[in-house]
């Protein structure tokens, strides 16, 4: 199973399209917020790919939740933008929520910086920002 994770596109979708077009198979997409209309674009452009999308700090009037907790091949994910967990001040909020909900993988955004580290038994993963042609994203394989 191949899952692509994006965050912080801020109104730019061409890098999302480029990333998806490079993969022969995409089984699901994670969008960690900022900007909700970009999640709507993904839904309409790729209707056959399941989308797990959350609201970011710039997503006013967003109908998506602030967190999602899907499970893939026995791995429970905690998906969030990260602003409510105050990720710019550290990862305590993320770790606390992951432990509370028994999630072993956390995918988040907000900082625009790619991050991939295991802390306190939780794998924290930030795809960075997909906003530019040199934007970053994550390819997960389960």
Secondary structure as the mmCIF struct_conf table of DSSP 4:
data_model
#
loop_
_struct_conf.conf_type_id
_struct_conf.id
_struct_conf.beg_label_comp_id
_struct_conf.beg_label_asym_id
_struct_conf.beg_label_seq_id
_struct_conf.end_label_comp_id
_struct_conf.end_label_asym_id
_struct_conf.end_label_seq_id
STRN STRN1 UNK A 2 UNK A 6
TURN_TY1_P TURN_TY1_P1 UNK A 10 UNK A 11
HELX_RH_AL_P HELX_RH_AL_P1 UNK A 14 UNK A 21
TURN_TY1_P TURN_TY1_P2 UNK A 22 UNK A 22
BEND BEND1 UNK A 24 UNK A 24
STRN STRN2 UNK A 28 UNK A 31
BEND BEND2 UNK A 34 UNK A 34
HELX_RH_AL_P HELX_RH_AL_P2 UNK A 36 UNK A 45
TURN_TY1_P TURN_TY1_P3 UNK A 46 UNK A 48
BEND BEND3 UNK A 49 UNK A 49
STRN STRN3 UNK A 50 UNK A 53
STRN STRN4 UNK A 54 UNK A 54
TURN_TY1_P TURN_TY1_P4 UNK A 57 UNK A 58
TURN_TY1_P TURN_TY1_P5 UNK A 60 UNK A 61
BEND BEND4 UNK A 64 UNK A 64
STRN STRN5 UNK A 65 UNK A 65
BEND BEND5 UNK A 66 UNK A 66
STRN STRN6 UNK A 67 UNK A 68
STRN STRN7 UNK A 71 UNK A 72
TURN_TY1_P TURN_TY1_P6 UNK A 73 UNK A 74
STRN STRN8 UNK A 75 UNK A 80
BEND BEND6 UNK A 82 UNK A 82
TURN_TY1_P TURN_TY1_P7 UNK A 83 UNK A 86
HELX_RH_3T_P HELX_RH_3T_P1 UNK A 87 UNK A 89
BEND BEND7 UNK A 91 UNK A 91
HELX_RH_AL_P HELX_RH_AL_P3 UNK A 92 UNK A 101
TURN_TY1_P TURN_TY1_P8 UNK A 102 UNK A 102
BEND BEND8 UNK A 104 UNK A 104
STRN STRN9 UNK A 105 UNK A 108
BEND BEND9 UNK A 110 UNK A 111
BEND BEND10 UNK A 113 UNK A 113
STRN STRN10 UNK A 114 UNK A 119
TURN_TY1_P TURN_TY1_P9 UNK A 120 UNK A 121
STRN STRN11 UNK A 122 UNK A 127
BEND BEND11 UNK A 131 UNK A 132
TURN_TY1_P TURN_TY1_P10 UNK A 133 UNK A 134
STRN STRN12 UNK A 138 UNK A 141
#
